[in-house]
Amino acid sequence: MNTPSSTVRQQQPLPPPPCAPPRPDDTERWLLVPALFTALTLAAGGLGYATSYLPRCPLWFSLPYLIPLGLAAATWRRPRNPAQRTNRMVAGSIGAGLALFCAKAVETVLFVLALALWLIHGD
């Protein structure tokens, strides 16, 4: 039969995990890029908003600007590798581009919505 000594095996403790060697912190200098993308996004948003009809509208029409500002804010996270650095730079440039054309996109949506409502209701 099965005796306790034959079925129970002594488990040896696992060796401690090896310490990871300290890697060089190449992410120290990451303040210039986010600062530039944040300033560029704010400037592009201000320019796009000033050249549209939205300044005469209520302030809540500027809520879509939160998306480009969120993309610019994502650049402030410290990257851990070069791929993340590239991804954050792409996110910042997309945010700046969106900020430039965001007001025109909101205007277009509002005009299309007004036209559709006018066609549906007539008069």
Secondary structure, DSSP 4 states (H G I P E B T S, - for coil): ---HHHH--PPPPPPPPPPPPPPP-TTS--SHHHHHHHHHHHHHHHHHHHTSSGGGS-GGGGGGGHHHHHHHHHTTSPPSSHHHHHHHHHHHHHHHHHHHHHHHHHHHHHHHHHHHHHHHH--
